[in-house]
Amino acid sequence: MTDGLALHDVGVRFGGLTALDDVSLRVSPGEVVGVIGPNGAGKTTLFNVVCGFVTPHRGTLTLDGRSLRPAPHRLNQLGIARTLQGTGLFAGLSVLENVMAGASHLSRTGLLPALLGLPRSDRDERRLRRHAMTVLAELDVAAYASAAPDTLPLAIRQRVGLARALAARPRLLLLDEPAGGLGGEDVAALADLVRALPHRAADPCAVLLVEHHMDLVMAVCDRIVVLDFGRVVATGTPEQVREDPAVLDAYLGAAVPQDAATVPQDAAHPGGTAS
C-alpha cells in the first residue's frame, strides 16, 4: 500500500441532518490512526463510509491514490478487513471455523465446500486451517480453536474476532470499538496487539481505529482525528490532541483553558457508548 486510504472532503447527510461535514483524513502504511469524539460526533458514520455501508453525498475516497467506492462484500478483495462491535462471531461455527471464514476469499474452492469436505476441497481446507491456526497462535488463542465462541470470555472472543479479520491478510484493518466491555488488564493487552499490527513479520497492516476508550487510543495511535458534530476539530499526535483546547471543548461542551491537562474518559462518554 503506497499511499494508503484517504478521505477527501467527505460529506454525509441523513435527511436534514449533517452527519459528516467536509471530513478529510489519511491512513498511511505503517500507521495506527484513531478517530475519537463525543456521542453523535459522526464516528460510526465515518466508519460506515469506509466500509461501504453509507455512500457520501459529497467528497471522494482513494486507496493507493486510486478512486475507491467501497462495498461491504468487496472489502477483502480490496485488502481491507474490519472487526465488528460485539465481535460478530458466528455462533454455529467453532473458533477455528470462524477464523477460516475470514480467509474465505483466499480459498480456491470456497469456504463451504472446505467445511463440508466436498471433493477437490481437501487440500484447500488443510491450507485454510493451517493459516487460521497460525493467526490464532499469533494472538495466543489457539487453545480455543475447537470451542464455541459463546462459551468464551469476552476478551477471548475479541481476540478471535481480531484473528478472523487478520486471516484475510488485510493491508488496512478497521477496528470498531475493540475495547468495548473490556477491563483494564485486557485493554492493556489489546493495546500491545494493536501496536504490533503494522509491524507484523507476515502481513503487516495499517489500522484505522474508532474507539471511545481513551487509554487505548492514546497508547496505540500515531495520529488521532477528533470529530465533533460531523466536523474535524483537531488532528495530530496523541500529545498534540491531548493538549488541544478544541478537543476539550468538544468533550466537555465548554471553553477550556489552554493549560488543561487531559481529556477525561468519563466526560467523553457519559452514556457509555460511542457513535
C-alpha positions in Angstrom: 0.0 0.0 0.0 1.9 3.0 -1.2 -0.4 5.9 -0.4 -2.9 4.2 1.9 -6.5 5.2 2.5 -7.6 8.8 2.2 -10.9 10.6 2.6 -11.2 13.9 0.8 -13.8 16.4 2.0 -16.4 13.7 2.6 -20.0 14.8 3.5 -22.9 12.7 4.5 -26.5 13.8 5.2 -29.4 11.9 6.5 -32.5 14.0 5.6 -31.8 17.4 7.2 -29.1 16.1 9.5 -25.5 16.6 8.5 -23.6 13.6 9.9 -20.2 14.3 8.3 -19.2 17.8 7.0 -16.1 18.0 4.8 -14.1 15.3 6.6 -10.6 14.5 5.4 -8.2 12.1 6.8 -5.4 9.7 5.7 -4.2 6.3 7.0 -0.7 5.7 5.6 1.2 2.3 5.6 2.6 1.5 9.0 0.3 3.8 10.9 -2.4 3.4 13.5 -4.9 6.3 13.2 -7.6 6.8 15.7 -10.9 8.6 15.3 -12.5 9.9 18.5 -15.3 12.3 19.5 -18.2 12.6 21.8 -21.5 10.8 21.3 -23.1 11.8 17.9 -19.9 13.2 16.5 -20.0 11.1 13.4 -17.5 8.3 14.1 -19.8 5.4 13.2 -20.9 7.2 10.1 -17.3 7.7 9.0 -16.6 4.0 9.7 -19.6 3.0 7.6 -18.5 5.2 4.7 -15.1 3.4 4.6 -16.9 0.1 4.8 -19.3 0.9 2.0 -22.5 0.8 4.1 -23.0 4.6 3.6 -22.5 6.5 0.4 -21.3 10.1 0.9 -23.2 12.8 -1.0 -20.0 14.8 -1.4 -16.3 14.1 -1.5 -14.2 11.1 -2.5 -12.2 8.2 -1.1 -9.0 6.9 -2.5 -6.9 3.8 -1.9 -3.3 3.8 -3.0 -4.1 7.0 -4.9 -6.9 5.4 -6.9 -10.6 6.2 -6.6 -12.3 3.9 -4.1 -16.0 3.1 -4.0 -16.1 0.5 -1.2 -18.8 -2.2 -0.9 -19.1 -4.5 2.1 -18.8 -7.7 0.1 -15.7 -6.4 -1.7 -13.6 -5.2 1.3 -11.4 -8.3 1.5 -10.6 -8.2 -2.2 -9.5 -4.6 -1.7 -7.2 -5.6 1.1 -9.4 -4.1 3.8 -10.8 -6.1 6.8 -12.9 -4.9 9.7 -13.9 -6.1 13.1 -17.4 -5.5 14.5 -18.8 -4.2 17.8 -19.7 -7.2 20.0 -17.2 -9.4 18.0 -19.9 -10.5 15.4 -18.7 -14.1 15.5 -20.8 -16.9 14.0 -22.4 -18.9 16.9 -22.9 -22.0 14.8 -19.1 -22.3 13.9 -16.2 -23.1 16.1 -13.4 -20.6 16.8 -11.3 -22.2 14.1 -14.1 -22.2 11.6 -14.9 -18.5 12.3 -11.3 -17.6 11.5 -11.3 -19.7 8.4 -14.4 -17.8 7.3 -12.3 -14.6 7.5 -10.0 -16.1 4.9 -12.6 -17.5 2.6 -11.7 -15.2 -0.3 -8.3 -16.8 -0.3 -9.8 -20.2 -0.9 -9.8 -21.6 -4.4 -12.9 -23.7 -3.8 -14.8 -21.5 -1.3 -15.3 -22.0 2.4 -18.5 -24.1 2.3 -17.0 -26.9 0.3 -14.0 -26.9 2.5 -16.1 -27.1 5.7 -18.3 -29.9 4.2 -15.3 -31.9 3.0 -16.5 -32.0 -0.6 -14.3 -33.4 -3.4 -11.3 -31.4 -4.5 -11.5 -29.2 -1.4 -9.3 -31.3 1.0 -6.1 -29.6 0.1 -7.7 -26.1 0.2 -9.3 -26.9 3.5 -6.0 -28.0 5.0 -4.3 -24.8 3.8 -7.0 -22.6 5.3 -6.9 -24.5 8.6 -3.1 -24.1 8.8 -3.4 -20.4 8.1 -6.2 -19.9 10.6 -4.3 -21.8 13.3 -1.2 -19.7 12.6 -3.2 -16.5 13.2 -4.9 -17.9 16.3 -1.5 -18.9 17.7 -0.1 -15.4 17.0 -2.9 -13.9 19.2 -2.5 -16.6 21.9 -5.9 -18.2 21.4 -5.1 -21.3 19.5 -6.1 -23.4 22.6 -9.7 -22.4 21.9 -9.8 -23.5 18.3 -12.5 -26.1 18.8 -14.6 -24.1 21.3 -17.9 -22.5 20.5 -17.5 -18.7 20.6 -20.4 -18.1 23.0 -18.7 -20.2 25.7 -15.7 -18.0 25.9 -14.9 -14.8 27.9 -15.4 -11.5 26.1 -11.6 -10.8 26.0 -11.0 -14.1 24.2 -13.9 -13.5 21.8 -12.4 -10.1 21.0 -9.2 -11.8 20.1 -10.9 -14.3 17.9 -12.7 -11.5 16.1 -9.4 -9.8 15.5 -7.9 -13.1 14.3 -10.8 -13.6 11.8 -10.1 -10.1 10.4 -6.3 -10.7 10.2 -6.9 -14.1 8.5 -7.9 -12.1 5.4 -4.4 -10.7 5.2 -5.5 -7.1 5.0 -3.3 -4.1 4.2 -5.7 -2.0 6.2 -7.6 -3.1 9.3 -10.7 -1.2 10.5 -11.2 -1.7 14.3 -14.6 -0.7 15.5 -14.7 -0.2 19.3 -12.4 -3.2 20.1 -12.1 -2.4 23.8 -15.9 -2.3 24.4 -16.7 -4.1 27.6 -13.0 -5.0 28.5 -11.4 -4.4 31.8 -8.1 -2.5 32.4 -5.7 -5.5 32.1 -7.5 -6.7 28.9 -7.3 -3.3 27.4 -3.6 -3.1 28.1 -3.1 -6.5 26.4 -5.2 -5.3 23.4 -3.0 -2.2 23.1 0.1 -4.4 22.8 -1.6 -6.3 20.0 -2.8 -3.3 18.1 0.6 -1.5 18.3 2.2 -4.6 16.8 -0.1 -4.9 13.8 1.7 -2.5 11.4 5.0 -4.3 12.2 4.0 -8.0 11.9 6.6 -10.2 10.3 3.9 -11.6 8.0 1.0 -9.4 6.5 1.7 -6.1 8.3 -1.3 -3.8 8.1 -2.2 -0.2 8.8 -5.0 0.4 11.3 -8.0 2.8 11.4 -9.3 2.7 15.0 -12.7 4.0 16.1 -12.7 3.9 19.9 -14.0 5.7 22.9 -11.6 4.2 25.4 -9.1 7.0 25.7 -6.3 4.9 27.4 -6.2 2.6 24.4 -6.4 5.4 21.8 -3.5 7.4 23.5 -1.4 4.2 23.8 -1.6 2.9 20.3 -2.2 5.7 17.8 0.4 7.5 15.8 -2.2 10.2 14.9 -5.7 11.0 16.1 -8.6 12.7 14.3 -11.2 14.3 16.5 -14.7 14.7 15.3 -17.4 17.0 16.8 -20.9 17.4 15.1 -19.5 15.8 12.0 -16.5 18.1 11.5 -12.8 17.5 12.2 -11.9 19.8 15.1 -8.4 18.6 15.6 -5.8 16.2 14.2 -2.3 15.3 15.4 -0.3 13.1 17.7 -1.7 11.9 21.0 0.3 14.6 22.8 -1.0 17.3 20.5 -4.6 16.2 20.7 -4.5 15.8 24.5 -3.5 19.4 24.9 -5.8 20.9 22.2 -8.4 23.3 23.7 -10.8 22.5 20.8 -10.7 18.8 21.8 -11.5 19.5 25.5 -14.3 21.9 24.3 -15.8 19.2 22.2 -15.8 16.7 25.1 -16.9 19.0 27.9 -19.1 21.3 25.9 -17.5 24.5 27.2 -14.4 26.5 26.6 -11.4 25.1 28.5 -8.2 26.9 29.4 -5.1 26.3 27.2 -3.3 24.5 30.0 -6.0 21.9 30.7 -4.3 18.6 31.2 -6.2 15.7 29.7 -9.4 14.5 28.1 -11.5 13.0 30.9 -12.6 9.5 30.0 -15.9 9.7 31.8 -16.8 13.0 30.3 -16.1 11.6 26.8 -18.9 9.1 27.0 -21.4 9.8 29.8 -23.8 7.3 28.2 -21.1 4.6 27.9 -21.4 4.2 24.1 -19.9 5.9 21.0 -21.4 6.9 17.7 
